[in-house]
């Protein structure tokens, strides 16, 4: 892909180490255009940590920061090697862009991530924090060929996952 930012480190989220929302806006558009031109699939995953506000309220913001760091590392580990990239999209929302990856493979990847998270524990002082997340996926195709449409579709599917009881993958 041919994305070229003059200072990509300025587009990193300080807490998570992932790219930030500005990077998403610029890079996702470029990757979509490249994949359409090259007739390659592209999928995105938007993940939201379930009950994050409860963690912050009950354990404090430092514990919440540990959760963000933990999820970010897990996301990087699972996406690593797939020529994709990851970003912190919002407070407890994350986005993974997977150029060259069809929706079926992205669904399997999101399920792997969901299970890894569900079986992990974040230790903060003497507190064991168990985590889950909900996932919404979308791929370029008939429903979405532009950045905003792709993100809107993934966010709609994220909402579906949350409405179905959280700790779900919807695509």
N, C-alpha and C positions, 0 to 999 in steps of 0.2 A: 504494500500500500504506500501511497506517496505523501502522507501527512508530514508536514515540516513546520514545527513551531520554533520560534527564535529562542525561547527560554522555557523548555518543558518543566524544569524544576519549579518555576514560579506558578505552575499549574498543578501543584501537588497539595493535597490536604495535609496539614501539619500533623494532626493527630494520627491518622490512619496510614500515612505514607502513600496512599493511593492517589490517583489523579482526582481533580476536583470537578465541579459542575461546569466551569468555564471550558475545561478541556473536553468534556463530553460534548458540549455544544459545537465546538470546532471540529473535533476529530471524528465524531460519529457521522456527521454529514459527509465528510471526505471518504470514510470507509464504505458508506452505503453507495456512493457514486462509483467508487472503484469496483465494488462487488457486482453492481448492476452491469457496468461496462464489461467486466471480465466473465459475466454469467456465472458467478459464484454465489453460494448462499451466505447469509449473514444473519446471526441470531443475537438477541440481547436478553439478558436476565436482569430483572430488577428485584432485589431482595430487601425485605424490611424485617428488622429484628422484632420479634413478637414481645409485647409488654415491656418495651424499653423504658417507658416513663415510670413504670412500677419499680424497675431496678434503680433508676435515678432517685426516686422518691424514698425507697426503703433502704438503699445501701449508700446513697450519695453519688455525686457526680464523678468522683474519682473512680468509683467502681464502674460507673457507666463508661468512663474513658477506657478502662481495662477491657470491657466488653467490646467496645468499638475496635480496639487494637487486636483483640483475639479474633473477631469475625473477619477483619481485614486480612490478617495473616492466613486464615483458613481459605478465604476467597482467592488470595494470590496463589496459594499452594495448589488448589484444585484447578484453577484456570491456567496456571503456568505450563508452558510447553505447547499450548494450543494456538499460539500466535494471536492471542486475544489480549485485551487490556482491561483493567479494573479501575473503578472510580467510586468515591464516596459522593453519592448523588444528593443526599440531604442529611439531616441529623443522624438517623439510624437507617437510612436507605442507601443501597449500594447498587451499582450497575456494572455488569460484565458485558463487554462487546466481543463477539466471537466471529470475526470474518472467516469465511470458508467453512463454517459449521452450520449444518442444517438443523431445523427445529427439533427433530427426533433426537439427535445427539445432544443438543443443548438441554432438552428435557431430562435426559439421563444424567447429564452433568449436574443440573440443578438438584436432582434427587440425591445424587452422591453428596453434594454439599449439604443438603438438608439433613441427611442421616449423620454425616460427620459432626455437624453442629449439635444435633440432638444428643449425641453420645459424648459430647465434650463438656467439661466443667471449667469455669473460670473461678480461680481462687482469689478472693480479695479479703485480706486479713484472715479471720477465722470463718469466713462465709463462703460456702460453695454456691456458685450461681450457675444454674442450669439454663441453657438457652435453646430457643427454637426460632425459626424464621419462616416467613411466607415468601413465596416466589411467584413472579409473573413473567412470562416469556412471550416474545414475539419474534418473527422473522420477516425479512423482506419478501415481498410477493404481492399477490393480488390485494391484500388488505392494507399493506403499508409499504410504500417505497420512498417515503421521506422521513427525515429524523423525527419531526414532531408527531407524525402518525405512528411511527414505530414505538416511540416512548409512550404515547397515549394508549396504544393497544396493550403494551406490557403492563402499564399501570392499571388498566381495567382488569387485566387478568390477575394482578396482585390483589386488587380489591376482592375479586372472586375467591381467591385462596383464603383471604382473611374471613370472608363471610361464610366459608365452608368450615370454619373452625380453627384457622391458623395452622402453622406447621404443615403447610400444603404447598404443592407445586401446581401451577395452573398455566397451561399453554395450549 
